[in-house]
Amino acid sequence: MSSPERYWRLLMAVYLGIVSCPAAVMAEEIPNWPCDLPLAERFTPTEVWGTALPAAPPADWREDPAVREVVEFAANPENPPSQGAKKIAAFAAPLKAEREQRLLLVFAGLLEQFNLLRGFVIEGVRDFVLRARILRDAIAQSDAAIAALPAGGGGEAKERRRGYAEARAWDARSMDDAMEEAEFLCRRYAYLDEKLRRLTEAVRSAL
């Protein structure tokens, strides 16, 4: 069963009142990294290129205005990989002796930009996972408080039970929202990987 499915089943149990034992809420551990793709803080040149590079990626790609324009267009989240690949092909078409050097500049720029984007996504995933864990602990505290109240008590105990139950339901919804946001960012994390590899293939094809 996938992680999102486990979270959904757990939360549905919470909403419907199926979970009778407060400790059951804590049975599903929220993983440090919920995405299907393994966590990698940065893209590495050889991994993305697929084989040994013809030369080390230059570091001064921003100094070439035409290269900078291609990189910024291709890396822009609004532009799909197909458009970025066309931009790379159009850039490479008139190149002659400097073809390899300038295309490696494009690759270096893409690598830097996608590492920046990946860093933002990873930070977001970790933030939502932390938020979900805090809310999970709050749910457990509400469960413990409800369990400590006298069974069948009326008056003040009844009001307190209602208050804890409402807080618990709110925290459960918020935890669900946090994990949904983390799941969305996981899809973004995978998309960045796919897009960079497709753009890299365009660079390699243009050599």
N, CA, C and O of each residue as an XYZ file, in Angstrom:
828
protein
N       0.849     -1.197      0.000
C       0.000      0.000      0.000
C       0.881      1.243      0.000
O       1.841      1.310      0.768
N       0.581      2.222     -0.837
C       1.397      3.425     -0.919
C       1.180      4.294      0.306
O       0.187      4.155      1.019
N       2.147      5.213      0.543
C       2.060      6.092      1.710
C       0.790      6.946      1.687
O       0.111      7.031      2.711
N       0.431      7.597      0.537
C      -0.796      8.391      0.528
C      -2.025      7.560      0.885
O      -2.924      8.048      1.570
N      -2.072      6.310      0.425
C      -3.218      5.461      0.741
C      -3.289      5.184      2.242
O      -4.374      5.176      2.823
N      -2.135      4.956      2.869
C      -2.115      4.718      4.306
C      -2.614      5.938      5.074
O      -3.397      5.817      6.016
N      -2.138      7.138      4.647
C      -2.587      8.356      5.318
C      -4.096      8.524      5.152
O      -4.799      8.867      6.102
N      -4.586      8.277      3.932
C      -6.003      8.476      3.680
C      -6.850      7.525      4.513
O      -7.860      7.938      5.082
N      -6.454      6.251      4.595
C      -7.218      5.282      5.374
C      -7.198      5.642      6.845
O      -8.211      5.524      7.534
N      -6.044      6.081      7.328
C      -5.949      6.476      8.733
C      -6.859      7.656      9.028
O      -7.576      7.660     10.028
N      -6.829      8.654      8.156
C      -7.619      9.851      8.397
C      -9.113      9.587      8.250
O      -9.919     10.164      8.979
N      -9.485      8.723      7.319
C     -10.888      8.370      7.184
C     -11.380      7.673      8.454
O     -12.511      7.878      8.895
N     -10.506      6.844      9.032
C     -10.872      6.191     10.297
C     -11.086      7.223     11.390
O     -11.994      7.098     12.212
N     -10.236      8.247     11.389
C     -10.379      9.315     12.380
C     -11.700     10.037     12.202
O     -12.433     10.256     13.167
N     -12.009     10.412     10.942
C     -13.217     11.186     10.671
C     -14.483     10.395     11.008
O     -15.446     10.956     11.532
N     -14.482      9.112     10.713
C     -15.682      8.301     10.890
C     -15.796      7.724     12.290
O     -16.792      7.076     12.613
N     -14.785      7.950     13.129
C     -14.850      7.445     14.489
C     -14.582      5.963     14.595
O     -14.983      5.333     15.573
N     -13.902      5.381     13.594
C     -13.635      3.958     13.612
C     -12.526      3.630     14.606
O     -12.526      2.562     15.218
N     -11.586      4.552     14.763
C     -10.474      4.298     15.669
C     -10.960      4.439     17.098
O     -11.297      5.538     17.538
N     -10.997      3.350     17.810
C     -11.511      3.371     19.173
C     -10.406      3.535     20.203
O     -10.645      4.017     21.310
N      -9.203      3.136     19.837
C      -8.071      3.233     20.763
C      -7.191      4.402     20.359
O      -6.689      4.404     19.235
N      -6.972      5.411     21.224
C      -6.162      6.569     20.862
C      -4.793      6.198     20.334
O      -4.284      6.873     19.439
N      -4.174      5.139     20.860
C      -2.825      4.772     20.417
C      -2.806      4.327     18.975
O      -1.755      4.357     18.335
N      -3.968      3.904     18.436
C      -4.008      3.441     17.048
C      -3.688      4.560     16.076
O      -3.171      4.314     14.986
N      -3.996      5.801     16.472
C      -3.715      6.927     15.597
C      -2.224      7.046     15.336
O      -1.812      7.523     14.279
N      -1.419      6.618     16.289
C       0.020      6.782     16.183
C       0.685      5.617     15.475
O       1.906      5.607     15.316
N      -0.108      4.619     15.042
C       0.487      3.410     14.482
C       1.174      3.669     13.148
O       2.160      3.010     12.816
N       0.654      4.631     12.379
C       1.229      4.922     11.065
C       2.268      6.035     11.203
O       1.926      7.193     11.443
N       3.511      5.674     11.052
C       4.587      6.663     11.175
C       4.662      7.496      9.903
O       4.562      6.962      8.798
N       4.836      8.789     10.060
C       5.019      9.675      8.910
C       6.489      9.635      8.534
O       7.338     10.000      9.347
N       6.815      9.198      7.313
C       8.229      9.034      6.946
C       8.941     10.375      6.807
O       8.325     11.407      6.543
N      10.243     10.325      6.990
C      11.042     11.538      6.793
C      10.934     12.039      5.365
O      10.891     13.246      5.125
N      10.889     11.114      4.416
C      10.825     11.476      2.998
C       9.691     10.671      2.358
O       9.852      9.472      2.126
N       8.555     11.296      2.069
C       7.381     10.567      1.592
C       7.331     10.341      0.082
O       6.430      9.659     -0.405
N       8.282     10.900     -0.665
C       8.232     10.798     -2.128
C       8.697      9.422     -2.603
O       9.494      8.757     -1.942
N       8.180      9.006     -3.770
C       8.583      7.720     -4.341
C      10.039      7.756     -4.807
O      10.785      6.803     -4.582
N      10.447      8.850     -5.456
C      11.849      8.972     -5.862
C      12.723      9.179     -4.632
O      12.335      9.914     -3.724
N      13.895      8.548     -4.582
C      14.784      8.731     -3.428
C      15.197     10.189     -3.267
O      15.257     10.948     -4.235
N      15.476     10.557     -2.041
C      15.933     11.911     -1.761
C      17.364     12.090     -2.240
O      18.253     11.321     -1.874
N      17.577     13.102     -3.054
C      18.918     13.507     -3.482
C      18.934     15.026     -3.445
O      18.160     15.678     -4.145
N      19.807     15.583     -2.638
C      19.803     17.031     -2.440
C      20.113     17.797     -3.716
O      19.601     18.897     -3.924
N      20.958     17.213     -4.577
C      21.357     17.911     -5.794
C      21.452     16.931     -6.967
O      21.706     15.740     -6.788
N      21.242     17.465     -8.163
C      21.536     16.716     -9.377
C      23.045     16.748     -9.598
O      23.676     17.788     -9.414
N      23.621     15.626     -9.988
C      25.043     15.600    -10.295
C      25.230     15.508    -11.811
O      24.427     14.864    -12.487
N      26.265     16.133    -12.353
C      26.431     16.190    -13.808
C      26.453     14.822    -14.483
O      25.732     14.609    -15.458
N      27.260     13.897    -13.986
C      27.389     12.593    -14.646
C      26.097     11.802    -14.578
O      25.728     11.135    -15.545
N      25.406     11.866    -13.450
C      24.136     11.145    -13.302
C      23.117     11.641    -14.316
O      22.437     10.845    -14.964
N      23.015     12.948    -14.451
C      22.026     13.510    -15.371
C      22.433     13.280    -16.821
O      21.589     12.971    -17.662
N      23.726     13.429    -17.119
C      24.212     13.270    -18.480
C      24.071     11.823    -18.947
O      23.807     11.560    -20.120
N      24.251     10.896    -18.020
C      24.081      9.488    -18.330
C      25.379      8.750    -18.576
O      25.459      7.541    -18.357
N      26.389      9.459    -19.026
C      27.722      8.892    -19.248
C      28.734      9.960    -18.854
O      28.368     11.029    -18.366
N      30.009      9.659    -19.072
C      31.036     10.673    -18.811
C      30.838     11.856    -19.748
O      30.604     11.679    -20.943
N      30.932     13.059    -19.202
C      30.766     14.256    -20.025
C      31.977     14.453    -20.930
O      33.083     14.039    -20.580
N      31.783     15.078    -22.089
C      32.926     15.350    -22.972
C      33.931     16.319    -22.357
O      35.111     16.320    -22.708
N      33.439     17.143    -21.435
C      34.314     18.079    -20.704
C      33.571     18.512    -19.455
O      32.358     18.333    -19.350
N      34.298     19.078    -18.517
C      33.661     19.544    -17.283
C      32.722     20.707    -17.599
O      33.083     21.584    -18.384
N      31.512     20.736    -17.000
C      30.585     21.845    -17.238
C      31.202     23.172    -16.802
O      31.646     23.285    -15.659
N      31.243     24.170    -17.669
C      31.819     25.469    -17.294
C      30.969     26.154    -16.226
O      29.778     25.876    -16.081
N      31.599     27.038    -15.498
C      30.895     27.724    -14.411
C      30.415     29.113    -14.805
O      29.685     29.745    -14.041
N      30.805     29.602    -15.974
C      30.515     30.990    -16.343
C      29.383     31.110    -17.357
O      29.426     31.982    -18.225
N      28.380     30.256    -17.263
C      27.313     30.262    -18.263
C      26.530     31.565    -18.287
O      26.000     31.944    -19.332
N      26.447     32.252    -17.164
C      25.680     33.497    -17.110
C      26.337     34.615    -17.912
O      25.677     35.598    -18.251
N      27.618     34.482    -18.220
C      28.319     35.530    -18.954
C      27.994     35.520    -20.447
O      28.345     36.460    -21.161
N      27.336     34.482    -20.918
C      26.936     34.381    -22.320
C      25.442     34.699    -22.406
O      24.623     33.871    -22.009
N      25.064     35.885    -22.917
C      23.645     36.291    -22.928
C      22.741     35.290    -23.649
O      21.634     35.015    -23.187
N      23.200     34.746    -24.771
C      22.368     33.801    -25.522
C      22.160     32.513    -24.735
O      21.063     31.954    -24.720
N      23.212     32.050    -24.085
C      23.104     30.850    -23.245
C      22.163     31.112    -22.084
O      21.309     30.286    -21.762
N      22.325     32.257    -21.465
C      21.480     32.604    -20.325
C      20.000     32.631    -20.728
O      19.139     32.176    -19.975
N      19.716     33.160    -21.902
C      18.327     33.215    -22.378
C      17.751     31.809    -22.567
O      16.615     31.538    -22.178
N      18.546     30.922    -23.166
C      18.084     29.543    -23.374
C      17.837     28.853    -22.044
O      16.807     28.205    -21.855
N      18.772     28.992    -21.134
C      18.658     28.324    -19.833
C      17.434     28.825    -19.069
O      16.661     28.028    -18.537
N      17.262     30.129    -19.016
C      16.147     30.691    -18.266
C      14.809     30.297    -18.879
O      13.841     30.057    -18.158
N      14.751     30.230    -20.200
C      13.511     29.804    -20.852
C      13.232     28.330    -20.562
O      12.124     27.972    -20.163
N      14.227     27.485    -20.763
C      14.035     26.046    -20.604
C      13.744     25.674    -19.156
O      12.955     24.763    -18.903
N      14.365     26.361    -18.206
C      14.180     26.028    -16.791
C      12.913     26.633    -16.209
O      12.473     26.221    -15.136
N      12.317     27.600    -16.894
C      11.100     28.235    -16.401
C      10.001     27.192    -16.198
O       9.664     26.482    -17.146
N       9.431     27.075    -14.995
C       8.390     26.076    -14.745
C       7.187     26.198    -15.670
O       6.459     25.225    -15.865
N       6.968     27.377    -16.242
C       5.818     27.573    -17.124
C       6.029     26.938    -18.497
O       5.067     26.728    -19.235
N       7.272     26.632    -18.842
C       7.569     26.093    -20.166
C       7.801     24.586    -20.089
O       8.676     24.140    -19.346
N       7.037     23.793    -20.840
C       7.210     22.337    -20.807
C       8.528     21.916    -21.433
O       9.140     22.702    -22.156
N       8.979     20.694    -21.174
C      10.259     20.216    -21.721
C      10.319     20.288    -23.243
O      11.385     20.558    -23.797
N       9.210     20.055    -23.929
C       9.213     20.074    -25.397
C       9.588     21.449    -25.928
O      10.328     21.557    -26.905
N       9.080     22.506    -25.289
C       9.433     23.848    -25.739
C      10.885     24.171    -25.423
O      11.579     24.806    -26.216
N      11.339     23.721    -24.244
C      12.741     23.934    -23.900
C      13.667     23.225    -24.861
O      14.707     23.765    -25.240
N      13.293     21.994    -25.268
C      14.119     21.237    -26.213
C      14.182     21.944    -27.563
O      15.234     21.967    -28.203
N      13.071     22.517    -27.997
C      13.067     23.265    -29.267
C      13.962     24.496    -29.171
O      14.664     24.836    -30.123
N      13.934     25.156    -28.032
C      14.778     26.345    -27.826
C      16.253     25.950    -27.893
O      17.066     26.664    -28.481
N      16.589     24.826    -27.295
C      17.973     24.349    -27.320
C      18.394     24.008    -28.741
O      19.496     24.357    -29.165
N      17.525     23.328    -29.477
C      17.838     22.949    -30.856
C      18.027     24.180    -31.734
O      18.940     24.218    -32.560
N      17.177     25.184    -31.563
C      17.297     26.415    -32.349
C      18.584     27.158    -32.006
O      19.226     27.743    -32.879
N      18.950     27.131    -30.735
C      20.199     27.771    -30.316
C      21.404     27.064    -30.926
O      22.363     27.712    -31.344
N      21.353     25.738    -30.977
C      22.505     24.964    -31.440
C      22.659     24.960    -32.952
O      23.764     24.754    -33.455
N      21.569     25.183    -33.690
C      21.590     25.039    -35.155
C      22.703     25.826    -35.845
O      23.389     25.257    -36.694
N      22.918     27.099    -35.529
C      23.956     27.855    -36.247
C      25.365     27.686    -35.683
O      26.319     28.221    -36.248
N      25.514     26.954    -34.583
C      26.824     26.842    -33.943
C      27.760     25.976    -34.777
O      27.334     25.022    -35.429
N      29.025     26.323    -34.744
C      30.014     25.558    -35.508
C      31.126     25.082    -34.569
O      30.921     24.145    -33.798
N      32.284     25.709    -34.625
C      33.430     25.235    -33.846
C      33.179     25.307    -32.336
O      33.700     24.500    -31.565
N      32.372     26.288    -31.935
C      32.133     26.479    -30.494
C      30.924     25.683    -30.001
O      30.462     25.895    -28.880
N      30.415     24.780    -30.818
C      29.185     24.058    -30.474
C      29.294     23.352    -29.112
O      28.457     23.562    -28.234
N      30.315     22.527    -28.944
C      30.409     21.756    -27.702
C      30.555     22.660    -26.495
O      29.897     22.439    -25.479
N      31.396     23.665    -26.582
C      31.634     24.545    -25.452
C      30.354     25.260    -25.023
O      30.059     25.344    -23.831
N      29.598     25.773    -25.987
C      28.419     26.563    -25.634
C      27.254     25.678    -25.205
O      26.445     26.076    -24.366
N      27.169     24.495    -25.769
C      26.123     23.581    -25.317
C      26.412     23.071    -23.899
O      25.490     22.834    -23.119
N      27.676     22.909    -23.581
C      28.019     22.546    -22.209
C      27.726     23.699    -21.249
O      27.419     23.478    -20.077
N      27.823     24.913    -21.749
C      27.411     26.061    -20.944
C      25.912     25.982    -20.652
O      25.476     26.247    -19.532
N      25.135     25.617    -21.661
C      23.690     25.449    -21.467
C      23.426     24.362    -20.424
O      22.597     24.539    -19.531
N      24.121     23.259    -20.541
C      23.939     22.166    -19.586
C      24.299     22.613    -18.170
O      23.585     22.304    -17.216
N      25.403     23.336    -18.041
C      25.818     23.825    -16.721
C      24.753     24.735    -16.125
O      24.459     24.668    -14.931
N      24.177     25.590    -16.972
C      23.124     26.484    -16.501
C      21.879     25.731    -16.078
O      21.283     26.034    -15.044
N      21.487     24.750    -16.876
C      20.320     23.937    -16.518
C      20.541     23.224    -15.193
O      19.649     23.179    -14.346
N      21.720     22.676    -15.022
C      22.035     21.948    -13.792
C      21.919     22.879    -12.583
O      21.340     22.513    -11.560
N      22.467     24.068    -12.711
C      22.425     25.014    -11.595
C      20.992     25.436    -11.280
O      20.597     25.480    -10.115
N      20.218     25.745    -12.312
C      18.855     26.202    -12.099
C      17.972     25.101    -11.521
O      17.159     25.355    -10.632
N      18.132     23.883    -12.022
C      17.313     22.785    -11.522
C      17.724     22.365    -10.117
O      16.888     21.894     -9.347
N      18.983     22.526     -9.774
C      19.392     22.281     -8.392
C      18.744     23.294     -7.454
O      18.362     22.962     -6.332
N      18.627     24.523     -7.924
C      17.965     25.557     -7.127
C      16.488     25.213     -6.931
O      15.968     25.289     -5.819
N      15.817     24.831     -8.028
C      14.404     24.468     -7.949
C      14.199     23.238     -7.068
O      13.262     23.186     -6.271
N      15.079     22.253     -7.215
C      14.960     21.041     -6.401
C      15.108     21.391     -4.917
O      14.397     20.837     -4.079
N      16.013     22.291     -4.592
C      16.197     22.692     -3.203
C      14.928     23.290     -2.609
O      14.580     23.010     -1.462
N      14.230     24.127     -3.404
C      12.984     24.714     -2.931
C      11.940     23.631     -2.665
O      11.232     23.673     -1.659
N      11.852     22.659     -3.577
C      10.860     21.589     -3.437
C      11.161     20.734     -2.211
O      10.257     20.409     -1.441
N      12.426     20.371     -2.028
C      12.804     19.545     -0.876
C      12.475     20.268      0.430
O      11.955     19.666      1.369
N      12.781     21.550      0.477
C      12.481     22.335      1.679
C      10.975     22.333      1.945
O      10.542     22.226      3.092
N      10.179     22.451      0.873
C       8.729     22.441      1.037
C       8.210     21.109      1.543
O       7.359     21.065      2.431
N       8.725     20.015      0.976
C       8.301     18.677      1.433
C       8.612     18.517      2.913
O       7.760     18.077      3.685
N       9.810     18.867      3.302
C      10.195     18.710      4.712
C       9.333     19.574      5.626
O       8.997     19.163      6.737
N       8.980     20.755      5.166
C       8.149     21.636      5.979
C       6.768     21.025      6.210
O       6.258     21.046      7.330
N       6.165     20.482      5.156
C       4.831     19.894      5.301
C       4.871     18.603      6.124
O       3.943     18.325      6.883
N       5.930     17.824      5.981
C       6.062     16.612      6.788
C       6.187     16.983      8.269
O       5.562     16.356      9.124
N       6.991     17.997      8.565
C       7.129     18.448      9.948
C       5.793     18.940     10.490
O       5.430     18.654     11.631
N       5.063     19.687      9.655
C       3.757     20.187     10.078
C       2.813     19.026     10.382
O       2.086     19.056     11.375
N       2.826     18.003      9.522
C       1.968     16.837      9.732
C       2.328     16.121     11.029
O       1.444     15.654     11.747
N       3.614     16.033     11.331
C       4.033     15.361     12.566
C       3.584     16.131     13.807
O       3.158     15.537     14.797
N       3.684     17.451     13.743
C       3.228     18.270     14.862
C       1.737     18.071     15.081
O       1.278     17.947     16.217
N       0.987     18.040     13.992
C      -0.457     17.838     14.087
C      -0.794     16.425     14.568
O      -1.752     16.231     15.315
N      -0.006     15.449     14.137
C      -0.206     14.078     14.612
C      -0.042     14.013     16.129
O      -0.813     13.344     16.817
N       0.967     14.713     16.642
C       1.177     14.737     18.086
C       0.022     15.444     18.795
O      -0.384     15.044     19.886
N      -0.507     16.507     18.163
C      -1.646     17.210     18.749
C      -2.869     16.304     18.801
O      -3.630     16.345     19.767
N      -3.061     15.492     17.776
C      -4.166     14.530     17.765
C      -4.010     13.541     18.918
O      -4.980     13.230     19.610
N      -2.791     13.051     19.122
C      -2.536     12.107     20.211
C      -2.816     12.744     21.563
O      -3.330     12.087     22.468
N      -2.482     14.020     21.702
C      -2.744     14.710     22.964
C      -4.246     14.855     23.209
O      -4.716     14.715     24.338
N      -4.997     15.137     22.131
C      -6.454     15.218     22.271
C      -7.030     13.857     22.648
O      -7.932     13.768     23.480
N      -6.504     12.794     22.031
C      -6.963     11.445     22.357
C      -6.716     11.137     23.835
O      -7.579     10.592     24.523
N      -5.523     11.498     24.305
C      -5.186     11.224     25.701
C      -6.081     12.020     26.648
O      -6.499     11.522     27.693
N      -6.367     13.263     26.264
C      -7.221     14.094     27.113
C      -8.641     13.545     27.160
O      -9.273     13.542     28.217
N      -9.148     13.075     26.009
C     -10.489     12.483     25.972
C     -10.529     11.215     26.817
O     -11.474     10.992     27.574
N      -9.495     10.387     26.682
C      -9.451      9.126     27.433
C      -9.389      9.369     28.933
O      -9.861      8.540     29.711
N      -8.811     10.500     29.356
C      -8.671     10.785     30.785
C      -9.966     11.287     31.421
O     -10.090     11.300     32.646
N     -10.932     11.702     30.594
C     -12.200     12.188     31.131
C     -13.048     11.018     31.642
O     -12.984      9.925     31.079
N     -13.829     11.227     32.686
C     -14.677     10.150     33.207
C     -15.694      9.699     32.162
O     -16.319     10.528     31.500
N     -15.858      8.400     32.017
C     -16.797      7.850     31.037
C     -18.216      8.238     31.406
O     -18.634      8.131     32.559
N     -18.951      8.695     30.386
C     -20.357      9.040     30.587
C     -20.580     10.266     31.440
O     -21.698     10.532     31.882
N     -19.514     11.016     31.673
C     -19.668     12.217     32.492
C     -20.492     13.281     31.790
O     -20.464     13.374     30.563
N     -21.212     14.069     32.533
C     -22.009     15.131     31.936
C     -21.462     16.492     32.293
O     -20.372     16.600     32.856
N     -22.199     17.522     31.974
C     -21.824     18.876     32.341
C     -20.486     19.294     31.784
O     -20.267     19.282     30.573
N     -19.586     19.667     32.686
C     -18.276     20.179     32.271
C     -17.485     19.137     31.490
O     -16.844     19.461     30.490
N     -17.529     17.868     31.950
C     -16.790     16.814     31.253
C     -17.291     16.653     29.824
O     -16.504     16.429     28.904
N     -18.586     16.768     29.644
C     -19.170     16.647     28.304
C     -18.681     17.772     27.398
O     -18.334     17.545     26.239
N     -18.657     18.977     27.938
C     -18.195     20.122     27.161
C     -16.716     19.991     26.816
O     -16.290     20.310     25.706
N     -15.955     19.522     27.776
C     -14.521     19.353     27.515
C     -14.290     18.279     26.463
O     -13.426     18.419     25.597
N     -15.082     17.188     26.546
C     -14.956     16.120     25.550
C     -15.276     16.664     24.151
O     -14.589     16.349     23.179
N     -16.326     17.484     24.066
C     -16.690     18.063     22.777
C     -15.573     18.971     22.264
O     -15.244     18.946     21.078
N     -14.999     19.762     23.147
C     -13.920     20.658     22.735
C     -12.705     19.900     22.224
O     -12.127     20.254     21.197
N     -12.320     18.844     22.956
C     -11.189     18.031     22.510
C     -11.489     17.361     21.170
O     -10.621     17.286     20.301
N     -12.723     16.874     21.008
C     -13.102     16.195     19.763
C     -13.058     17.156     18.586
O     -12.613     16.791     17.498
N     -13.518     18.379     18.800
C     -13.487     19.368     17.717
C     -12.051     19.723     17.349
O     -11.709     19.836     16.172
N     -11.213     19.900     18.375
C      -9.802     20.208     18.106
C      -9.134     19.064     17.366
O      -8.331     19.275     16.456
N      -9.477     17.852     17.769
C      -8.898     16.667     17.122
C      -9.298     16.586     15.650
O      -8.464     16.303     14.789
N     -10.584     16.838     15.365
C     -11.066     16.793     13.986
C     -10.386     17.873     13.136
O     -10.020     17.629     11.986
N     -10.225     19.053     13.709
C      -9.555     20.142     12.991
C      -8.097     19.789     12.701
O      -7.606     20.009     11.594
N      -7.415     19.242     13.697
C      -6.017     18.856     13.501
C      -5.892     17.734     12.469
O      -4.947     17.710     11.681
N      -6.862     16.797     12.480
C      -6.821     15.702     11.509
C      -6.987     16.233     10.086
O      -6.300     15.786      9.167
N      -7.902     17.187      9.910
C      -8.075     17.780      8.574
C      -6.813     18.529      8.152
O      -6.382     18.453      7.002
N      -6.236     19.247      9.100
C      -5.014     19.999      8.785
C      -3.856     19.063      8.460
O      -3.046     19.363      7.583
N      -3.770     17.925      9.163
C      -2.723     16.951      8.866
C      -2.921     16.373      7.468
O      -1.964     16.177      6.719
N      -4.167     16.108      7.137
C      -4.485     15.611      5.795
C      -4.042     16.620      4.744
O      -3.433     16.253      3.740
N      -4.352     17.901      4.981
C      -3.958     18.956      4.039
C      -2.437     19.020      3.893
O      -1.922     19.160      2.784
N      -1.725     18.916      5.011
C      -0.265     18.983      4.967
C       0.316     17.843      4.140
O       1.235     18.057      3.349
N      -0.217     16.624      4.318
C       0.296     15.488      3.556
C      -0.091     15.566      2.086
O       0.651     15.092      1.226
N      -1.254     16.162      1.785
C      -1.625     16.371      0.387
C      -0.665     17.356     -0.277
O      -0.270     17.166     -1.428
N      -0.293     18.410      0.455
C       0.668     19.378     -0.084
C       2.028     18.704     -0.296
O       2.690     18.941     -1.306
N       2.437     17.871      0.653
C       3.705     17.159      0.494
C       3.648     16.235     -0.717
O       4.619     16.125     -1.465
N       2.503     15.568     -0.910
C       2.345     14.679     -2.060
C       2.432     15.456     -3.366
O       3.046     14.992     -4.327
N       1.818     16.637     -3.405
C       1.907     17.481     -4.605
C       3.359     17.849     -4.894
O       3.802     17.782     -6.041
N       4.091     18.231     -3.870
C       5.494     18.591     -4.061
C       6.326     17.378     -4.465
O       7.318     17.520     -5.180
N       5.932     16.191     -4.014
C       6.619     14.980     -4.465
C       6.459     14.805     -5.970
O       7.399     14.411     -6.660
N       5.265     15.098     -6.474
C       5.060     15.029     -7.931
C       5.915     16.079     -8.626
O       6.449     15.827     -9.706
N       6.048     17.244     -8.021
C       6.895     18.294     -8.587
C       8.364     17.852     -8.593
O       9.102     18.108     -9.545
N       8.762     17.193     -7.521
C      10.130     16.679     -7.398
C      10.424     15.697     -8.540
O      11.486     15.757     -9.159
N       9.481     14.801     -8.810
C       9.652     13.830     -9.894
C       9.645     14.518    -11.256
O      10.390     14.132    -12.157
N       8.802     15.538    -11.401
C       8.713     16.247    -12.684
C      10.019     16.981    -12.984
O      10.474     16.992    -14.128
N      10.619     17.590    -11.974
C      11.898     18.275    -12.189
C      12.950     17.302    -12.701
O      13.723     17.626    -13.603
N      12.975     16.116    -12.122
C      13.925     15.092    -12.558
C      13.686     14.728    -14.019
O      14.623     14.677    -14.816
N      12.432     14.478    -14.362
C      12.104     14.100    -15.741
C      12.415     15.230    -16.721
O      12.973     14.993    -17.792
N      12.050     16.455    -16.350
C      12.252     17.587    -17.253
C      13.734     17.842    -17.501
O      14.139     18.069    -18.641
N      14.545     17.808    -16.450
C      15.973     18.053    -16.627
C      16.593     16.992    -17.527
O      17.437     17.311    -18.364
N      16.190     15.750    -17.367
C      16.757     14.683    -18.196
C      16.343     14.840    -19.659
O      17.128     14.547    -20.560
N      15.130     15.295    -19.896
C      14.692     15.517    -21.278
C      15.435     16.691    -21.905
O      15.801     16.639    -23.079
N      15.657     17.734    -21.137
C      16.414     18.872    -21.650
C      17.881     18.495    -21.875
O      18.504     18.945    -22.837
N      18.416     17.679    -20.996
C      19.790     17.214    -21.162
C      19.912     16.375    -22.430
O      20.900     16.487    -23.155
N      18.928     15.550    -22.696
C      18.937     14.754    -23.919
C      18.912     15.642    -25.156
O      19.523     15.322    -26.176
N      18.189     16.777    -25.055
C      18.185     17.734    -26.164
C      19.565     18.330    -26.379
O      19.990     18.530    -27.516
N      20.262     18.613    -25.288
C      21.626     19.148    -25.383
C      22.538     18.103    -26.023
O      23.315     18.423    -26.923
N      22.445     16.870    -25.567
C      23.305     15.812    -26.102
C      23.009     15.559    -27.583
O      23.922     15.312    -28.372
N      21.758     15.622    -27.944
C      21.385     15.390    -29.351
C      21.907     16.492    -30.259
O      22.153     16.271    -31.445
N      22.074     17.686    -29.689
C      22.524     18.833    -30.496
C      24.036     18.894    -30.644
O      24.542     19.696    -31.428
N      24.762     18.071    -29.912
C      26.232     18.100    -30.018
C      26.716     17.627    -31.387
O      27.920     17.592    -31.638
